[in-house]
C-alpha cells in the first residue's frame, strides 16, 4: 500500500465470536422450525424454542426481535430449500404419461424435508399467515398448469374444466399436503373425473 499502512484483518477472537453467533442463529432456526411444525405459529412460544436449542429467550430476542420475524425466517428458509416445481412435457405426450409426470413431481415435493416442515407449520397455523398460504399456492402452480394442459389435450369437451385441479387436489390429499387456492372442492367433480377416465379407457 502506498501509504505504508498495514491492512486490518478481523482478529481471531472476532472470527470466533462471529462463528459462534452464526451457529447460535442456526440452532435457533432449527429448533424454531421443529416447534412451528409441531405446534403451529399461534401455539409456539419463544420459551419452548429456547428450551429445545439450549439457549435463553434473551439470546433468541438478540437474533430475532419477535416471533413473527423468526417465523418468517424459518418459512422463507423452507421455501428456498424446496425442490423446483418446474415441469415440462414434449409435444405429443399422452395423458397417462403426463399425469404420471405430475404425480412424480408431487411425490418428490412430499419427500422433501423442507416441504414437509413448511406444510406441517402451515396446516397447524391460523389465518394470520395467509402470506405463506399464497406462497404455497405459487409452489403448486406449475403442477396445476401442466395438469390443466394435459386434460385439455384429450379434447373431451367442456366437461373437462377443473379436471387438472381435481387431479392435483387428489395427489395432495394422498400425501397429506395442503391444498392451494385453486381448489376444485366438490365431490361431483371427483366423480365426473373418474367417469371420464373410465370412458377414455373404454374407447
MITIGU-608596 format. One line per 4 residues: number of its first residue (from 1); for each residue x, y, z of N, C-alpha, C. Coordinates in steps of 0.02 Angstrom, whole numbers. Layout:
BEGIN
NUM	X,Y,Z,X,Y,Z,X,Y,Z  ...
This chain:
BEGIN
1	42,-60,0,0,0,0,44,62,0  28,113,-38,71,171,-48,79,212,16  31,209,61,35,249,123,78,216,176  94,153,164,134,117,213,93,88,269
5	27,95,265,-17,68,318,-29,-6,306  -32,-44,360,-46,-116,355,-121,-126,351  -143,-175,309,-214,-189,306,-239,-217,372  -301,-204,389,-329,-230,451,-371,-291,436
9	-361,-342,477,-398,-405,470,-435,-418,535  -491,-454,532,-527,-471,594,-482,-513,639  -485,-500,703,-445,-540,750,-475,-609,757  -435,-656,784,-460,-724,795,-520,-724,842
13	-517,-680,890,-573,-675,938,-637,-653,902  -631,-603,857,-689,-579,820,-717,-633,774  -672,-672,743,-694,-726,699,-730,-780,738  -703,-797,797,-735,-848,840,-804,-824,862
17	-809,-760,879,-873,-732,901,-924,-734,844  -901,-717,784,-945,-717,725,-969,-788,710  -923,-837,715,-941,-906,702,-990,-932,755  -978,-914,817,-1023,-936,871,-1092,-905,863
21	-1095,-843,841,-1159,-810,830,-1197,-843,773  -1162,-861,719,-1194,-895,663,-1220,-963,683  -1181,-999,724,-1202,-1066,748,-1263,-1060,794  -1262,-1009,836,-1319,-998,881,-1382,-982,841
25	-1375,-941,790,-1431,-921,748,-1460,-982,712  -1415,-1026,686,-1439,-1085,652,-1474,-1133,699  -1447,-1139,760,-1479,-1182,811,-1550,-1157,826  -1557,-1091,832,-1623,-1062,845,-1670,-1076,787
29	-1647,-1067,725,-1689,-1080,667,-1711,-1153,664  -1664,-1199,678,-1681,-1270,676,-1733,-1288,729  -1722,-1262,789,-1769,-1275,844,-1837,-1244,829  -1837,-1183,804,-1900,-1149,788,-1937,-1187,733
33	-1900,-1211,683,-1932,-1249,630,-1967,-1311,656  -1935,-1344,703,-1965,-1404,733,-2029,-1386,772  -2025,-1334,813,-2082,-1316,856,-2140,-1288,814  -2125,-1246,764,-2178,-1220,721,-2214,-1277,685
37	-2176,-1327,663,-2206,-1384,628,-2249,-1426,674  -2230,-1430,737,-2267,-1470,785,-2328,-1434,813  -2322,-1368,824,-2374,-1332,861,-2407,-1275,822  -2380,-1257,764,-2408,-1200,727,-2385,-1134,756
41	-2398,-1081,719,-2373,-1015,740,-2403,-992,806  -2469,-997,812,-2503,-968,870,-2484,-1001,936  -2473,-1067,935,-2460,-1103,997,-2385,-1110,1013  -2343,-1088,968,-2271,-1090,981,-2251,-1034,1028
45	-2208,-1049,1075,-2182,-997,1120,-2106,-992,1113  -2080,-933,1125,-2007,-923,1124,-1975,-965,1179  -2009,-975,1234,-1983,-1016,1289,-1972,-1087,1267  -2019,-1114,1229,-2014,-1183,1205,-1955,-1189,1156
49	-1947,-1141,1112,-1892,-1142,1063,-1825,-1137,1100  -1821,-1091,1150,-1760,-1082,1188,-1741,-1147,1224  -1791,-1180,1253,-1779,-1242,1289,-1751,-1296,1242  -1779,-1299,1182,-1760,-1351,1134,-1688,-1342,1110
53	-1666,-1280,1100,-1598,-1270,1074,-1548,-1251,1129  -1571,-1251,1192,-1525,-1242,1247,-1497,-1172,1255  -1538,-1122,1239,-1518,-1052,1250,-1572,-1017,1290  -1560,-955,1307,-1611,-916,1343,-1655,-879,1293
57	-1713,-857,1317,-1756,-815,1274,-1721,-751,1254  -1679,-725,1299,-1642,-664,1284,-1598,-674,1222  -1567,-733,1217,-1525,-749,1160,-1566,-749,1095  -1625,-778,1099,-1668,-780,1039,-1686,-709,1018
61	-1705,-668,1067,-1725,-599,1050,-1666,-557,1026  -1606,-578,1042,-1547,-543,1016,-1539,-555,941  -1566,-611,918,-1563,-627,846,-1626,-607,810  -1684,-616,843,-1749,-603,811,-1791,-560,859
65	-1814,-504,835,-1849,-457,878,-1915,-485,905  -1948,-528,866,-2011,-556,889,-2024,-622,853  -2078,-656,873,-2094,-721,846,-2111,-717,772  -2142,-662,751,-2161,-654,681,-2099,-655,636
69	-2047,-619,656,-1986,-618,616,-1951,-686,615  -1954,-721,670,-1925,-788,673,-1963,-836,628  -2029,-832,630,-2071,-874,587,-2056,-860,513  -2049,-796,496,-2034,-777,428,-1968,-807,405
73	-1918,-804,447,-1852,-832,429,-1856,-907,419  -1893,-940,463,-1900,-1013,457,-1937,-1032,393  -1993,-1001,381,-2034,-1019,323,-1999,-1001,257  -1966,-943,255,-1929,-924,195,-1872,-973,182
77	-1841,-997,235,-1788,-1047,228,-1814,-1112,199  -1873,-1133,223,-1904,-1194,196,-1919,-1186,121  -1947,-1129,103,-1964,-1117,33,-1901,-1119,-11  -1848,-1090,13,-1786,-1087,-27,-1755,-1156,-36
81	-1771,-1203,10,-1742,-1270,7,-1786,-1321,-30  -1845,-1300,-51,-1890,-1346,-85,-1865,-1361,-155  -1880,-1422,-180,-1862,-1439,-248,-1903,-1398,-297  -1876,-1384,-354,-1911,-1344,-404,-1972,-1380,-431
85	-2025,-1341,-442,-2086,-1369,-471,-2090,-1361,-546  -2034,-1343,-577,-2035,-1333,-649,-2043,-1400,-685  -2095,-1404,-725,-2110,-1465,-761,-2124,-1448,-834  -2104,-1492,-878,-2121,-1483,-948,-2128,-1551,-981
89	-2169,-1553,-1032,-2180,-1615,-1068,-2172,-1602,-1143  -2140,-1648,-1178,-2134,-1640,-1251,-2202,-1645,-1284  -2207,-1613,-1342,-2270,-1616,-1380,-2286,-1689,-1396  -2349,-1706,-1393,-2370,-1774,-1410,-2371,-1822,-1351
93	-2351,-1799,-1291,-2354,-1842,-1232,-2426,-1859,-1217  -2440,-1923,-1207,-2510,-1942,-1195,-2530,-1925,-1123  -2595,-1930,-1109,-2622,-1909,-1045,-2592,-1949,-988  -2586,-2014,-998,-2560,-2057,-944,-2489,-2038,-924
97	-2446,-2027,-973,-2376,-2008,-957,-2374,-1939,-925  -2417,-1894,-948,-2419,-1827,-920,-2439,-1829,-846  -2490,-1868,-831,-2514,-1872,-762,-2463,-1908,-718  -2428,-1958,-745,-2376,-1991,-707,-2318,-1943,-690
101	-2303,-1899,-738,-2251,-1848,-726,-2271,-1801,-670  -2333,-1780,-671,-2359,-1735,-619,-2360,-1770,-551  -2382,-1833,-551,-2385,-1871,-489,-2315,-1880,-460  -2266,-1892,-504,-2197,-1899,-481,-2170,-1834,-452
105	-2189,-1778,-482,-2167,-1713,-456,-2195,-1699,-387  -2259,-1714,-378,-2290,-1703,-312,-2260,-1751,-260  -2244,-1812,-282,-2214,-1860,-236,-2145,-1836,-214  -2105,-1809,-260,-2039,-1782,-241,-2046,-1722,-194
109	-2096,-1681,-207,-2109,-1624,-164,-2126,-1648,-94  -2168,-1699,-89,-2190,-1725,-25,-2133,-1759,14  -2082,-1782,-22,-2025,-1815,10,-1971,-1765,33  -1980,-1702,15,-1931,-1651,33,-1941,-1630,106
113	-1891,-1638,149,-1900,-1621,220,-1921,-1549,232  -1895,-1503,192,-1913,-1433,200,-1986,-1422,182  -2009,-1456,130,-2079,-1451,110,-2124,-1478,165  -2106,-1535,193,-2147,-1565,246,-2151,-1519,307
117	-2095,-1491,327,-2095,-1446,385,-2136,-1383,371  -2128,-1356,310,-2167,-1297,290,-2241,-1312,293  -2262,-1368,264,-2333,-1385,260,-2362,-1402,329  -2324,-1435,371,-2348,-1450,438,-2360,-1386,477
121	-2315,-1339,471,-2324,-1275,504,-2385,-1238,476  -2392,-1241,410,-2448,-1208,378,-2515,-1237,401  -2518,-1304,405,-2580,-1337,424,-2598,-1326,498  -2548,-1313,539,-2560,-1303,611,-2566,-1230,631
125	-2559,-1185,582,-2563,-1114,597,-2629,-1084,573  -2649,-1029,603,-2712,-998,587,-2709,-951,527  -2762,-913,516,-2767,-870,457,-2719,-811,456  -2684,-799,511,-2638,-743,513,-2577,-751,468
129	-2566,-811,441,-2508,-822,399,-2528,-834,327  -2577,-797,304,-2602,-805,236,-2549,-793,183  -2499,-753,197,-2444,-741,150,-2413,-808,129  -2404,-853,177,-2371,-916,161,-2420,-966,129
133	-2484,-956,139,-2532,-996,101,-2529,-976,27  -2521,-912,15,-2514,-888,-53,-2449,-914,-85  -2396,-915,-46,-2333,-939,-73,-2335,-1015,-87  -2372,-1051,-46,-2381,-1123,-59,-2420,-1132,-124
137	-2471,-1091,-135,-2508,-1094,-197,-2463,-1081,-257  -2415,-1036,-248,-2368,-1021,-302,-2324,-1083,-317  -2305,-1119,-264,-2265,-1180,-273,-2305,-1231,-315  -2371,-1233,-305,-2413,-1282,-339,-2432,-1263,-410
141	-2424,-1200,-427,-2446,-1176,-493,-2420,-1217,-552  -2355,-1234,-555,-2330,-1273,-613,-2365,-1340,-620  -2381,-1373,-565,-2415,-1437,-568,-2487,-1429,-593  -2520,-1378,-569,-2589,-1364,-590,-2591,-1345,-664
145	-2545,-1303,-685,-2545,-1282,-755,-2533,-1341,-802  -2486,-1384,-784,-2471,-1441,-826,-2529,-1490,-828  -2562,-1499,-770,-2619,-1544,-767,-2676,-1518,-811  -2689,-1454,-808,-2742,-1425,-850,-2727,-1434,-924
149	-2664,-1422,-943,-2645,-1431,-1013,-2652,-1504,-1035  -2633,-1549,-991,-2637,-1621,-1007,-2709,-1642,-1020  -2756,-1618,-979,-2826,-1637,-989,-2856,-1602,-1050  -2833,-1542,-1063,-2858,-1507,-1122,-2840,-1543,-1186
153	-2783,-1577,-1187,-2760,-1612,-1247,-2804,-1671,-1267  -2840,-1699,-1217,-2880,-1758,-1234,-2946,-1738,-1267  -2962,-1673,-1267,-3020,-1647,-1304,-3085,-1684,-1290  -3103,-1686,-1226,-3167,-1719,-1210,-3222,-1667,-1201
157	-3210,-1607,-1224,-3262,-1556,-1220,-3258,-1515,-1157  -3308,-1473,-1148,-3308,-1426,-1092,-3313,-1460,-1025  -3332,-1524,-1024,-3340,-1559,-959,-3273,-1570,-925  -3217,-1559,-960,-3153,-1572,-928,-3130,-1512,-886
161	-3168,-1458,-884,-3149,-1400,-845,-3141,-1418,-771  -3083,-1403,-744,-3070,-1418,-673,-3040,-1486,-661  -3033,-1528,-712,-3004,-1594,-702,-2932,-1590,-676  -2894,-1543,-704,-2825,-1535,-682,-2820,-1518,-609
165	-2862,-1471,-587,-2863,-1452,-516,-2883,-1510,-472  -2933,-1546,-494,-2956,-1603,-455,-2902,-1657,-450  -2867,-1670,-505,-2814,-1721,-505,-2759,-1702,-456  -2736,-1639,-459,-2683,-1617,-413,-2708,-1617,-341
169	-2771,-1599,-332,-2801,-1599,-265,-2799,-1669,-234  -2814,-1719,-275,-2813,-1788,-251,-2742,-1810,-233  -2693,-1789,-274,-2624,-1806,-259,-2601,-1774,-194  -2619,-1711,-184,-2600,-1676,-123,-2630,-1710,-62
173	-2694,-1728,-68,-2728,-1763,-13,-2694,-1829,3  -2673,-1864,-49,-2640,-1929,-40,-2576,-1922,1  -2540,-1867,-8,-2477,-1857,27,-2484,-1813,89  -2546,-1795,106,-2557,-1755,166,-2533,-1683,160
177	-2530,-1657,99,-2508,-1589,88,-2568,-1542,82  -2561,-1479,103,-2618,-1433,99,-2636,-1415,27  -2699,-1397,17,-2722,-1376,-49,-2700,-1305,-63  -2696,-1287,-126,-2682,-1218,-146,-2747,-1180,-151
181	-2742,-1118,-175,-2802,-1076,-180,-2847,-1099,-237  -2818,-1132,-289,-2858,-1156,-345,-2880,-1227,-328  -2935,-1233,-295,-2956,-1298,-271,-3025,-1317,-298  -3028,-1373,-332,-3093,-1400,-355,-3121,-1440,-296
185	-3170,-1413,-261,-3186,-1439,-194,-3244,-1488,-190  -3287,-1492,-241,-3346,-1534,-231,-3335,-1605,-255  -3370,-1651,-223,-3363,-1723,-239,-3389,-1739,-308  -3435,-1698,-335,-3460,-1711,-402,-3404,-1705,-454
189	-3358,-1659,-443,-3301,-1650,-488,-3257,-1713,-488  -3246,-1742,-429,-3207,-1803,-423,-3241,-1861,-459  -3305,-1868,-447,-3343,-1921,-480,-3341,-1914,-556  -3352,-1853,-580,-3351,-1841,-652,-3283,-1857,-681
193	-3230,-1840,-645,-3162,-1853,-669,-3151,-1928,-679  -3172,-1969,-630,-3162,-2041,-636,-3207,-2071,-690  -3267,-2045,-698,-3310,-2069,-751,-3281,-2056,-820  -3253,-1996,-828,-3221,-1979,-892,-3160,-2022,-904
197	-3122,-2036,-849,-3063,-2078,-856,-3082,-2148,-879  -3136,-2175,-850,-3160,-2241,-871,-3183,-2241,-943  -3218,-2188,-962,-3243,-2182,-1031,-3185,-2179,-1081  -3132,-2144,-1063,-3073,-2140,-1107,-3040,-2208,-1114
201	-3037,-2246,-1060,-3006,-2312,-1063,-3047,-2361,-1106  -3113,-2354,-1101,-3156,-2397,-1141,-3146,-2383,-1215  -3138,-2320,-1232,-3127,-2302,-1302,-3061,-2331,-1327
